[in-house]
Amino acid sequence: MAVLYNIGIFFYHLFIRTGSLFNDKARLWVRGRKGLLDKMSEEIQSGIPLIWIHAASLGEFEQGRPVMEAFRKQYPDFKILLTFFSPSGYEVRKNYEGADYIYYLPIDTKRNAKKLLQIIQPELVIFIKYEFWFNLLHQLHKHRIPVIIISAIFRQNQHFFKCYGSWYRKQLGKINQFFVQNKKSEALLNSIGIRQVQVSGDTRFDRVASIAATQQENELISKFAQESVVLLGGSTWPPDERILRDYLNTSDLEIKMIIAPHEVHDERIQSILHLFNEQAPVRYSEATKENIDKAQVLIIDGIGFLSSLYRYCRVAYIGGGFGKGIHNILEAVTFGKPVLFGPEHQKFGEAMQLIKEGGAFAIHNEQDFRGHVDRLLTSNTYYAEASTACLNFIEKNKGATKLIMQSISKLMDSTQKDRLS
């Protein structure tokens, strides 16, 4: 099976390199790894204790961020290496001040895995949620470097739990500790003999709670919202935007709308401007104190600050539910904002649970959207109940970071003792 894995890595790399001739994201993926190990060798200081944290993309980074920041506070003498697999994570967070070194992850070949560990020599490695690179795991295990997985979720259909998955199950045994989001994941791991598991919950709750606690005022957005009723469409795609446009065009209520699309390249922004043409929308990058005051629709054409904008809305609509799946709902929920989203939400436990608790609402079309939003905007009691459900949901699910850091402290103490003995 190891041979098949390495063949798969080879062809995946070949596929990406071929795709880079036609796809911008693939091109960034390839360029970011050119001469990467030599660059890391030149820049990473030897002789200074280092922890390595890996995130697949931006969402996983946000999950790992509370742990990174807590580790920095508790172990200030350590350097932090942060790696990304995807350009959508690296290109947005390559200047993140909470890490000392930020790079793409080298492709997981045997040679790269050996050379990478020779360069960075980490005291501890943290993978976030889903990342399993088996050549790296083998080398980490061989050199007795502790590895933990945080905010992990496991499902029955993964190859670890199939009849042919014995090799994959063996690889999981090389991980020192799993911090999983729910008891179902714990039970699945236990069923294949993996006992080094703790249910810690999802660190995203700690991250969004910290965002809500940090009052970052945006002067332009504040002037746009003023005392108006604002609906915010976060991480939207075209089907989401059509529902929002139709509601705005036919609603009897006086509302304003913020659209923050998932992709912000110029073609996407132009299509949204055209869709909302009747409302004379304003692009955030072109907004001034004068024109934003008169605008009914504001289009966010930048990245990196959506999470702080939810404080200005009354109700949030989260995109992706008419495609592969919804995006992050917790950034809105942490501000006590009721959330709506499309039908593809069943894989997201927080969405399913919040629907039961009355803070979230699933829709299938514009009529569903209208019914829920109209009631939220016209009934103070109904709105207050939904908002309270959101706040309570965040409060009762916080605390994963504290649990993880307690275990990391024990692991670090044990590692230090082993090295001294």
C-alpha positions as CSV (number, residue, x, y, z in Angstrom):
1,M,0.0,0.0,0.0
2,A,2.9,2.4,0.7
3,V,4.0,1.9,-2.9
4,L,0.5,2.8,-4.2
5,Y,0.5,5.9,-1.9
6,N,3.8,7.1,-3.4
7,I,2.6,6.4,-6.9
8,G,-0.5,8.5,-6.1
9,I,1.6,11.3,-4.8
10,F,3.7,11.3,-8.0
11,F,0.6,11.5,-10.2
12,Y,-1.0,14.1,-8.1
13,H,2.0,16.3,-8.4
14,L,2.1,15.7,-12.2
15,F,-1.6,16.6,-12.4
16,I,-1.1,19.8,-10.5
17,R,1.9,20.8,-12.6
18,T,-0.1,20.2,-15.8
19,G,-3.0,22.1,-14.4
20,S,-0.8,25.1,-13.6
21,L,-0.6,25.8,-17.3
22,F,-4.2,26.7,-17.3
23,N,-5.3,27.4,-13.7
24,D,-4.2,30.3,-11.5
25,K,-4.6,28.5,-8.2
26,A,-2.6,25.5,-9.4
27,R,0.1,27.9,-10.7
28,L,0.4,29.4,-7.3
29,W,0.6,25.9,-5.8
30,V,3.6,25.0,-8.1
31,R,5.4,28.4,-7.8
32,G,5.1,28.4,-4.0
33,R,7.0,25.1,-3.8
34,K,9.8,26.0,-6.3
35,G,13.1,25.8,-4.4
36,L,11.1,25.6,-1.2
37,L,13.3,23.3,0.9
38,D,16.4,25.3,0.0
39,K,14.6,28.5,1.1
40,M,13.6,26.9,4.4
41,S,17.1,25.7,5.0
42,E,18.5,29.2,4.5
43,E,15.8,31.0,6.6
44,I,15.0,28.7,9.6
45,Q,17.4,29.2,12.4
46,S,18.9,26.0,13.9
47,G,19.4,25.5,17.6
48,I,16.2,27.3,18.6
49,P,13.2,25.1,19.8
50,L,10.5,25.0,17.2
51,I,6.9,23.8,16.9
52,W,5.4,23.0,13.5
53,I,1.7,23.6,12.8
54,H,0.2,22.6,9.5
55,A,-3.1,23.8,8.1
56,A,-4.6,22.6,4.8
57,S,-6.2,25.9,4.0
58,L,-7.7,29.1,5.5
59,G,-10.5,27.4,7.4
60,E,-8.1,25.0,9.1
61,F,-5.8,27.9,9.9
62,E,-8.6,29.7,11.7
63,Q,-9.2,26.5,13.7
64,G,-5.6,26.2,14.7
65,R,-5.1,29.9,15.4
66,P,-6.4,29.8,19.0
67,V,-3.9,27.0,19.8
68,M,-1.1,28.9,18.0
69,E,-1.7,32.0,20.0
70,A,-2.1,30.1,23.3
71,F,1.2,28.2,22.6
72,R,3.0,31.5,21.8
73,K,1.9,32.9,25.1
74,Q,2.8,29.8,27.2
75,Y,6.1,29.1,25.3
76,P,7.6,32.4,24.2
77,D,11.0,30.9,23.6
78,F,9.8,28.6,20.9
79,K,9.7,29.5,17.2
80,I,6.4,28.7,15.3
81,L,6.5,27.2,11.8
82,L,3.2,27.4,10.0
83,T,2.7,25.5,6.7
84,F,-0.2,25.4,4.2
85,F,-1.2,23.0,1.6
86,S,-3.4,25.3,-0.4
87,P,-2.8,28.7,-1.9
88,S,-6.2,29.9,-0.5
89,G,-4.6,29.6,2.9
90,Y,-1.0,30.6,2.2
91,E,-1.7,33.6,0.0
92,V,-4.1,35.1,2.6
93,R,-2.1,34.4,5.7
94,K,1.6,34.5,4.5
95,N,2.2,37.6,6.6
96,Y,0.4,36.4,9.7
97,E,2.4,37.8,12.7
98,G,1.6,34.9,15.0
99,A,4.1,32.6,13.3
100,D,7.9,33.1,12.8
101,Y,8.0,31.1,9.5
102,I,5.3,30.6,7.0
103,Y,5.6,28.3,3.9
104,Y,3.8,25.9,1.6
105,L,4.0,22.3,2.6
106,P,6.5,20.4,0.4
107,I,4.9,17.6,-1.6
108,D,4.9,14.4,0.5
109,T,7.6,12.3,-1.1
110,K,10.1,10.2,1.0
111,R,13.0,12.5,0.0
112,N,11.1,15.7,0.9
113,A,9.9,14.3,4.2
114,K,13.5,13.3,5.3
115,K,15.0,16.7,4.2
116,L,12.2,18.7,5.7
117,L,12.7,17.2,9.2
118,Q,16.5,17.6,8.9
119,I,15.9,21.3,8.3
120,I,13.2,22.1,10.9
121,Q,13.8,19.6,13.7
122,P,10.5,20.3,15.5
123,E,9.9,19.5,19.1
124,L,6.2,19.0,18.4
125,V,3.9,18.8,15.3
126,I,0.3,19.8,15.1
127,F,-1.9,18.9,12.1
128,I,-5.3,20.5,12.0
129,K,-8.5,18.6,11.3
130,Y,-7.9,16.4,8.2
131,E,-4.3,16.4,7.1
132,F,-2.6,13.0,6.9
133,W,0.7,12.9,5.0
134,F,2.0,9.4,5.5
135,N,5.7,9.8,4.5
136,L,5.9,12.7,6.9
137,L,4.2,10.7,9.6
138,H,6.6,7.8,9.1
139,Q,9.6,10.1,9.5
140,L,8.1,11.9,12.5
141,H,7.4,8.5,14.2
142,K,10.9,7.3,13.3
143,H,12.5,10.3,15.0
144,R,10.1,10.1,18.0
145,I,8.7,13.6,17.3
146,P,5.3,13.9,19.0
147,V,2.4,14.5,16.6
148,I,-1.1,15.6,17.5
149,I,-4.2,16.2,15.5
150,I,-6.7,18.9,16.6
151,S,-10.3,19.6,15.8
152,A,-10.5,16.3,13.9
153,I,-13.7,14.8,12.6
154,F,-13.9,11.2,11.4
155,R,-16.7,9.6,9.3
156,Q,-17.6,6.0,8.7
157,N,-17.0,6.3,4.9
158,Q,-13.3,7.2,5.3
159,H,-10.8,4.6,4.2
160,F,-9.5,4.1,7.7
161,F,-12.7,2.2,8.5
162,K,-13.0,0.1,5.4
163,C,-12.1,-3.6,5.0
164,Y,-9.1,-2.6,2.9
165,G,-7.9,0.1,5.3
166,S,-5.5,-1.8,7.5
167,W,-2.4,0.1,6.2
168,Y,-4.1,3.4,6.7
169,R,-5.2,2.4,10.2
170,K,-1.6,1.5,11.0
171,Q,-0.5,5.0,10.0
172,L,-3.0,6.6,12.5
173,G,-1.2,4.6,15.2
174,K,1.8,6.8,14.7
175,I,-0.1,9.9,16.0
176,N,0.4,10.6,19.7
177,Q,-2.9,12.2,20.4
178,F,-6.2,12.9,18.6
179,F,-8.4,15.8,19.7
180,V,-11.7,15.2,18.1
181,Q,-14.8,17.4,17.8
182,N,-17.4,14.8,18.8
183,K,-18.0,11.4,20.5
184,K,-18.9,9.8,17.2
185,S,-15.3,10.4,16.0
186,E,-14.0,9.1,19.2
187,A,-16.1,5.9,18.9
188,L,-14.9,5.4,15.3
189,L,-11.2,5.6,16.3
190,N,-11.8,3.3,19.2
191,S,-13.4,0.8,16.9
192,I,-10.1,0.3,15.1
193,G,-8.0,0.2,18.2
194,I,-7.0,3.9,18.4
195,R,-7.3,4.8,22.1
196,Q,-5.2,8.0,22.3
197,V,-8.3,10.1,21.7
198,Q,-9.9,13.0,23.6
199,V,-13.1,14.8,22.8
200,S,-12.2,18.4,23.0
201,G,-14.7,20.1,20.7
202,D,-14.0,22.5,18.0
203,T,-11.4,25.3,18.5
204,R,-13.4,27.5,16.0
205,F,-15.7,28.4,18.9
206,D,-12.8,29.8,20.8
207,R,-11.6,31.7,17.7
208,V,-15.0,33.3,16.9
209,A,-15.5,34.2,20.6
210,S,-12.2,36.1,20.6
211,I,-13.3,37.9,17.4
212,A,-16.5,39.1,19.1
213,A,-14.6,40.1,22.2
214,T,-12.3,42.3,20.1
215,Q,-14.2,45.4,19.1
216,Q,-12.6,46.3,15.8
217,E,-14.6,49.2,14.5
218,N,-14.8,49.7,10.7
219,E,-15.6,53.3,10.1
220,L,-16.9,52.9,6.6
221,I,-19.1,49.9,7.4
222,S,-20.4,51.6,10.5
223,K,-21.4,54.6,8.4
224,F,-23.1,52.4,5.8
225,A,-25.1,50.5,8.5
226,Q,-25.9,53.4,10.8
227,E,-29.3,52.6,12.3
228,S,-30.5,50.7,9.3
229,V,-31.6,47.1,9.2
230,V,-28.7,45.3,7.4
231,L,-28.7,41.8,5.8
232,L,-25.2,40.3,5.2
233,G,-24.5,37.6,2.6
234,G,-21.2,36.0,3.7
235,S,-19.1,33.8,1.4
236,T,-21.7,33.8,-1.3
237,W,-21.9,32.2,-4.7
238,P,-24.2,33.1,-7.6
239,P,-27.3,31.1,-6.5
240,D,-27.1,32.8,-3.1
241,E,-26.8,36.2,-4.6
242,R,-29.8,35.7,-6.8
243,I,-31.9,34.9,-3.8
244,L,-30.6,38.0,-2.0
245,R,-31.3,40.2,-5.0
246,D,-34.8,38.9,-5.5
247,Y,-35.6,39.5,-1.8
248,L,-34.2,43.0,-1.9
249,N,-36.1,43.8,-5.1
250,T,-39.5,42.7,-3.7
251,S,-39.4,43.3,0.0
252,D,-41.6,46.0,1.5
253,L,-39.1,46.5,4.4
254,E,-36.5,49.2,4.4
255,I,-33.2,47.3,4.4
256,K,-29.6,47.6,3.4
257,M,-27.4,44.7,2.2
258,I,-23.8,43.7,2.4
259,I,-22.5,41.1,-0.1
260,A,-19.2,39.4,0.7
261,P,-18.6,36.8,-2.0
262,H,-16.4,33.8,-1.5
263,E,-14.3,34.8,-4.5
264,V,-13.3,38.4,-5.1
265,H,-11.6,38.4,-8.4
266,D,-12.8,41.1,-10.8
267,E,-15.0,39.0,-12.9
268,R,-17.0,37.9,-9.9
269,I,-17.3,41.4,-8.5
270,Q,-18.5,42.7,-11.9
271,S,-21.2,40.0,-12.1
272,I,-22.5,41.0,-8.6
273,L,-22.5,44.7,-9.5
274,H,-24.5,43.8,-12.6
275,L,-26.9,41.7,-10.6
276,F,-27.7,44.4,-8.1
277,N,-27.6,47.2,-10.8
278,E,-31.0,48.6,-9.8
279,Q,-29.7,49.4,-6.3
280,A,-26.6,51.2,-7.7
281,P,-24.2,49.1,-5.5
282,V,-20.9,50.4,-4.2
283,R,-17.6,48.4,-4.1
284,Y,-15.9,48.5,-0.8
285,S,-12.6,49.4,-2.4
286,E,-14.3,52.5,-4.0
287,A,-16.4,53.5,-1.0
288,T,-16.0,56.9,0.6
289,K,-17.8,58.6,3.5
290,E,-19.9,60.4,0.9
291,N,-21.1,57.6,-1.4
292,I,-21.4,54.9,1.2
293,D,-23.9,56.9,3.2
294,K,-26.3,56.8,0.2
295,A,-25.7,53.2,-0.9
296,Q,-28.3,50.5,-0.3
297,V,-25.9,47.6,-1.4
298,L,-22.2,47.3,-0.4
299,I,-20.1,44.8,-2.2
300,I,-17.0,43.6,-0.3
301,D,-14.2,43.1,-2.9
302,G,-11.4,42.4,-0.4
303,I,-10.5,39.5,1.8
304,G,-9.5,38.9,5.4
305,F,-12.0,40.9,7.4
306,L,-15.5,39.3,6.8
307,S,-15.5,37.8,10.3
308,S,-15.5,41.3,11.8
309,L,-18.4,42.6,9.6
310,Y,-21.1,40.4,11.0
311,R,-21.4,42.7,14.0
312,Y,-23.1,45.3,11.7
313,C,-25.9,43.1,10.4
314,R,-29.2,42.0,11.8
315,V,-29.5,38.7,10.0
316,A,-26.7,36.8,8.1
317,Y,-27.0,34.5,5.1
318,I,-24.1,32.1,4.7
319,G,-23.3,31.0,1.2
320,G,-22.4,27.6,-0.3
321,G,-25.5,25.7,0.6
322,F,-26.6,25.5,-3.1
323,G,-23.2,24.0,-4.0
324,K,-20.8,21.7,-2.2
325,G,-21.7,22.8,1.3
326,I,-22.1,25.9,3.5
327,H,-19.2,28.0,4.7
328,N,-18.4,29.1,8.3
329,I,-21.6,30.1,10.2
330,L,-19.9,30.6,13.5
331,E,-18.4,34.0,12.7
332,A,-21.9,35.4,12.5
333,V,-23.4,33.3,15.3
334,T,-20.8,34.6,17.8
335,F,-22.3,38.1,17.5
336,G,-25.8,36.7,18.2
337,K,-26.9,37.0,14.6
338,P,-29.5,34.4,13.3
339,V,-28.2,32.7,10.2
340,L,-29.8,31.2,7.1
341,F,-28.2,28.9,4.5
342,G,-29.0,26.6,1.7
343,P,-29.9,22.9,1.7
344,E,-26.4,21.4,1.6
345,H,-25.6,21.7,5.3
346,Q,-26.1,18.1,6.6
347,K,-22.3,17.5,6.9
348,F,-21.9,20.4,9.3
349,G,-22.7,19.4,12.8
350,E,-22.9,23.0,14.1
351,A,-25.5,23.9,11.5
352,M,-27.7,20.9,12.2
353,Q,-27.5,21.5,16.0
354,L,-28.2,25.2,15.7
355,I,-31.3,24.6,13.6
356,K,-32.6,22.4,16.4
357,E,-31.8,25.2,18.9
358,G,-33.6,27.9,16.9
359,G,-30.7,30.1,15.9
360,A,-30.3,28.8,12.3
361,F,-32.7,28.3,9.4
362,A,-32.2,26.2,6.3
363,I,-33.8,27.3,3.0
364,H,-34.5,25.8,-0.4
365,N,-35.6,28.9,-2.4
366,E,-36.3,32.6,-2.2
367,Q,-39.8,31.9,-0.7
368,D,-38.2,30.1,2.2
369,F,-35.7,32.9,2.6
370,R,-38.5,35.5,2.6
371,G,-40.6,33.7,5.2
372,H,-37.8,33.4,7.7
373,V,-36.2,36.8,7.2
374,D,-39.6,38.7,7.3
375,R,-40.4,37.0,10.6
376,L,-37.0,37.7,12.1
377,L,-37.2,41.4,11.0
378,T,-40.8,42.0,12.1
379,S,-41.1,40.1,15.4
380,N,-38.8,41.3,18.1
381,T,-39.7,38.3,20.3
382,Y,-38.8,35.8,17.6
383,Y,-35.6,37.6,16.8
384,A,-34.6,37.8,20.4
385,E,-35.1,34.0,20.9
386,A,-33.0,33.2,17.8
387,S,-30.3,35.6,18.8
388,T,-30.1,34.2,22.3
389,A,-29.9,30.7,20.9
390,C,-26.9,31.7,18.9
391,L,-25.1,33.3,21.8
392,N,-25.8,30.3,24.1
393,F,-24.6,28.0,21.4
394,I,-21.2,29.6,21.3
395,E,-20.9,29.9,25.0
396,K,-21.5,26.3,25.8
397,N,-19.1,25.0,23.0
398,K,-16.1,27.1,24.0
399,G,-13.1,25.6,25.8
400,A,-11.4,23.3,23.3
401,T,-8.2,25.3,23.2
402,K,-7.8,25.1,27.0
403,L,-8.2,21.3,26.9
404,I,-5.7,21.0,24.1
405,M,-3.1,23.2,25.7
406,Q,-3.4,21.2,29.0
407,S,-2.4,18.1,27.0
408,I,0.3,19.9,25.1
409,S,1.9,21.0,28.3
410,K,2.0,17.5,29.6
411,L,3.4,16.2,26.3
412,M,6.0,19.0,26.2
413,D,7.1,18.2,29.8
414,S,7.3,14.5,29.0
415,T,9.4,15.2,25.9
416,Q,11.8,17.4,27.8
417,K,12.3,14.8,30.5
418,D,12.9,12.1,27.9
419,R,15.6,14.3,26.2
420,L,17.3,15.0,29.5
421,S,17.3,11.4,30.7
